[in-house]
Amino acid sequence: MADTAVTTREIAVAAHDGGTFNAYLAVPASGRGPGLVLCQEIFGVNAFMRQSAERLAEEGYVVLAPDLFWRQQPGIQLTDGEQDMPRAFALYQGFDQDLGVRDVDAALAALRALPEQEGGVGVLGYCLGGKLAYLAACRCEVDVAVGYYGVGIEQSLQEADRLRGRLVLHIAEQDGYCPPAARERILRALGGRPGVELYVYPGADHAFARTGGAHYDKPAALMAHQRSMAALQKAIGPEFDYSALWDTHCEYEFGTRDVPATMSTMVAEPYVNHIPTMTGGVGHKELSRFYQHHFVNSNPPDTRLVLLSRTVGATQIVDEVLFCFTHTTEIDWMLPGVPPTGKYVEIPLVAIVKFRGDKLCHEHIYWDQASVLVQIGLLDPAGLPVAGAETARKLLDETLPSNTLMARWKESAAK
């Protein structure tokens, strides 16, 4: 199994006006990749920023998170708790924005000089860092910039004509630091410009992507991350063959039935969720247990997956398949507690597979459980809006009759 560990270290960055400041460096397991300067919130390069750097390194980036408060209080690390907030706001209010952008530019120069960095470079930031990402796109040589709920961007829209590379801004609809009037100014000034993507997240508040924070909004954070990764990959890479990675994973699962090999294709702490039955596992230990004792070795011998379509995105694959088997063994993950019936089953199944870099991060698997129960004889479809193997047959042959479960379908024939 290849090394999957991100490596981290502190480096010193030379400021443009003399002196040095520290920056937290996270390098992907491959040892090299495109560069990304990660700009902090108003809490310094704290645990969240370091975790964010490491997560982005898992995505394949060489990430440098500079200490942008070094001119005020070097090395400070605060939280969003009540005790730290006054200090955080004081640092923000005393922050020299123009010097901050120069420091970001110095960090970009330091990043480009690293032997691990290859290819393009970008900037990604949150809150204060979100505005700095925007300003870096206007003032620095960057290929792409991503800003999460940047504060005060509306005050610097006059610089938009100097935008370089690609720009993505994630805006929280309920952000008190970017009220509706400010948001509309940003959307009017930047909307429609080539290479600019603006996303507003309904109902989301400031810091919706800060895991563990009071305003953390998982759906919004997931969508924002996917959009960020799509922009970053398009502008600076890296490129991964998700299709080949997923095929290898499936071969280990259903072909060789090798649990350690299956786990080797996944991140350190992955998860799998079979939505209809809520089976799977979260984390390496529980998922390994699930695969070993309740999945890989419990599928019937004639299990077959017929791929009908595959959509490959920036961070994930969506597979549409026919899942076929004869119910000759107890299938814990799909039919837990149901003794073998000997019935043949074929059902449409959708797999949404998320990647982090070149490793699988999680799987969401969907199918129609009612159709399975009908086919093994545990559910009588009479009088119910459910069907058995007919759903699979119609998936393959769209000319088969539609609306056969709709008693009122005949009534509209003459209308």
ChimeraX attribute file (.defattr): number of C-alpha atoms within 10 A of each C-alpha:
attribute: neighborCount
match mode: 1-to-1
recipient: residues
	/A:1	8
	/A:2	8
	/A:3	8
	/A:4	17
	/A:5	16
	/A:6	19
	/A:7	16
	/A:8	18
	/A:9	10
	/A:10	13
	/A:11	16
	/A:12	15
	/A:13	20
	/A:14	16
	/A:15	17
	/A:16	13
	/A:17	10
	/A:18	7
	/A:19	10
	/A:20	16
	/A:21	21
	/A:22	20
	/A:23	23
	/A:24	21
	/A:25	23
	/A:26	27
	/A:27	26
	/A:28	24
	/A:29	20
	/A:30	19
	/A:31	17
	/A:32	18
	/A:33	25
	/A:34	24
	/A:35	28
	/A:36	31
	/A:37	29
	/A:38	32
	/A:39	29
	/A:40	25
	/A:41	25
	/A:42	26
	/A:43	23
	/A:44	25
	/A:45	26
	/A:46	18
	/A:47	13
	/A:48	20
	/A:49	22
	/A:50	20
	/A:51	14
	/A:52	18
	/A:53	28
	/A:54	25
	/A:55	18
	/A:56	22
	/A:57	31
	/A:58	26
	/A:59	22
	/A:60	27
	/A:61	33
	/A:62	33
	/A:63	33
	/A:64	31
	/A:65	28
	/A:66	28
	/A:67	28
	/A:68	30
	/A:69	23
	/A:70	16
	/A:71	15
	/A:72	13
	/A:73	12
	/A:74	13
	/A:75	17
	/A:76	15
	/A:77	18
	/A:78	19
	/A:79	16
	/A:80	16
	/A:81	10
	/A:82	8
	/A:83	10
	/A:84	13
	/A:85	15
	/A:86	12
	/A:87	14
	/A:88	20
	/A:89	13
	/A:90	11
	/A:91	17
	/A:92	17
	/A:93	11
	/A:94	12
	/A:95	17
	/A:96	14
	/A:97	16
	/A:98	11
	/A:99	15
	/A:100	21
	/A:101	21
	/A:102	18
	/A:103	23
	/A:104	28
	/A:105	21
	/A:106	21
	/A:107	28
	/A:108	24
	/A:109	15
	/A:110	19
	/A:111	23
	/A:112	19
	/A:113	11
	/A:114	12
	/A:115	10
	/A:116	17
	/A:117	21
	/A:118	18
	/A:119	12
	/A:120	18
	/A:121	27
	/A:122	27
	/A:123	31
	/A:124	28
	/A:125	25
	/A:126	26
	/A:127	21
	/A:128	23
	/A:129	27
	/A:130	30
	/A:131	28
	/A:132	32
	/A:133	34
	/A:134	30
	/A:135	25
	/A:136	26
	/A:137	25
	/A:138	21
	/A:139	18
	/A:140	20
	/A:141	16
	/A:142	26
	/A:143	17
	/A:144	30
	/A:145	32
	/A:146	32
	/A:147	28
	/A:148	30
	/A:149	28
	/A:150	28
	/A:151	22
	/A:152	18
	/A:153	23
	/A:154	18
	/A:155	12
	/A:156	13
	/A:157	16
	/A:158	10
	/A:159	14
	/A:160	16
	/A:161	11
	/A:162	12
	/A:163	24
	/A:164	19
	/A:165	17
	/A:166	20
	/A:167	29
	/A:168	24
	/A:169	28
	/A:170	26
	/A:171	28
	/A:172	25
	/A:173	19
	/A:174	16
	/A:175	20
	/A:176	11
	/A:177	16
	/A:178	22
	/A:179	12
	/A:180	13
	/A:181	10
	/A:182	15
	/A:183	19
	/A:184	14
	/A:185	15
	/A:186	21
	/A:187	18
	/A:188	9
	/A:189	14
	/A:190	19
	/A:191	14
	/A:192	11
	/A:193	12
	/A:194	11
	/A:195	14
	/A:196	18
	/A:197	19
	/A:198	15
	/A:199	16
	/A:200	17
	/A:201	19
	/A:202	11
	/A:203	12
	/A:204	21
	/A:205	22
	/A:206	24
	/A:207	22
	/A:208	26
	/A:209	24
	/A:210	19
	/A:211	15
	/A:212	11
	/A:213	14
	/A:214	13
	/A:215	14
	/A:216	17
	/A:217	20
	/A:218	14
	/A:219	13
	/A:220	20
	/A:221	20
	/A:222	12
	/A:223	15
	/A:224	23
	/A:225	16
	/A:226	17
	/A:227	20
	/A:228	25
	/A:229	21
	/A:230	15
	/A:231	22
	/A:232	28
	/A:233	19
	/A:234	14
	/A:235	19
	/A:236	21
	/A:237	19
	/A:238	19
	/A:239	12
	/A:240	18
	/A:241	10
	/A:242	22
	/A:243	16
	/A:244	10
	/A:245	17
	/A:246	21
	/A:247	11
	/A:248	15
	/A:249	22
	/A:250	16
	/A:251	15
	/A:252	20
	/A:253	21
	/A:254	20
	/A:255	13
	/A:256	12
	/A:257	19
	/A:258	17
	/A:259	21
	/A:260	14
	/A:261	16
	/A:262	20
	/A:263	22
	/A:264	17
	/A:265	21
	/A:266	21
	/A:267	21
	/A:268	16
	/A:269	15
	/A:270	23
	/A:271	20
	/A:272	20
	/A:273	17
	/A:274	17
	/A:275	16
	/A:276	14
	/A:277	16
	/A:278	12
	/A:279	17
	/A:280	23
	/A:281	19
	/A:282	15
	/A:283	14
	/A:284	16
	/A:285	12
	/A:286	15
	/A:287	21
	/A:288	22
	/A:289	14
	/A:290	20
	/A:291	23
	/A:292	16
	/A:293	13
	/A:294	20
	/A:295	22
	/A:296	21
	/A:297	16
	/A:298	17
	/A:299	23
	/A:300	18
	/A:301	13
	/A:302	13
	/A:303	15
	/A:304	17
	/A:305	18
	/A:306	13
	/A:307	13
	/A:308	12
	/A:309	10
	/A:310	14
	/A:311	11
	/A:312	13
	/A:313	14
	/A:314	19
	/A:315	23
	/A:316	21
	/A:317	19
	/A:318	19
	/A:319	20
	/A:320	19
	/A:321	21
	/A:322	22
	/A:323	18
	/A:324	19
	/A:325	20
	/A:326	19
	/A:327	23
	/A:328	17
	/A:329	17
	/A:330	18
	/A:331	19
	/A:332	19
	/A:333	21
	/A:334	20
	/A:335	16
	/A:336	12
	/A:337	10
	/A:338	14
	/A:339	13
	/A:340	15
	/A:341	15
	/A:342	12
	/A:343	12
	/A:344	15
	/A:345	21
	/A:346	23
	/A:347	24
	/A:348	24
	/A:349	19
	/A:350	19
	/A:351	17
	/A:352	15
	/A:353	20
	/A:354	22
	/A:355	24
	/A:356	21
	/A:357	23
	/A:358	22
	/A:359	23
	/A:360	25
	/A:361	20
	/A:362	22
	/A:363	21
	/A:364	16
	/A:365	21
	/A:366	17
	/A:367	20
	/A:368	17
	/A:369	17
	/A:370	17
	/A:371	23
	/A:372	21
	/A:373	18
	/A:374	17
	/A:375	23
	/A:376	18
	/A:377	13
	/A:378	12
	/A:379	16
	/A:380	14
	/A:381	16
	/A:382	8
	/A:383	7
	/A:384	9
	/A:385	10
	/A:386	18
	/A:387	21
	/A:388	23
	/A:389	16
	/A:390	15
	/A:391	16
	/A:392	20
	/A:393	15
	/A:394	14
	/A:395	15
	/A:396	13
	/A:397	10
	/A:398	9
	/A:399	8
	/A:400	11
	/A:401	8
	/A:402	10
	/A:403	9
	/A:404	12
	/A:405	12
	/A:406	9
	/A:407	8
	/A:408	10
	/A:409	11
	/A:410	11
	/A:411	8
	/A:412	7
	/A:413	7
	/A:414	5
	/A:415	5
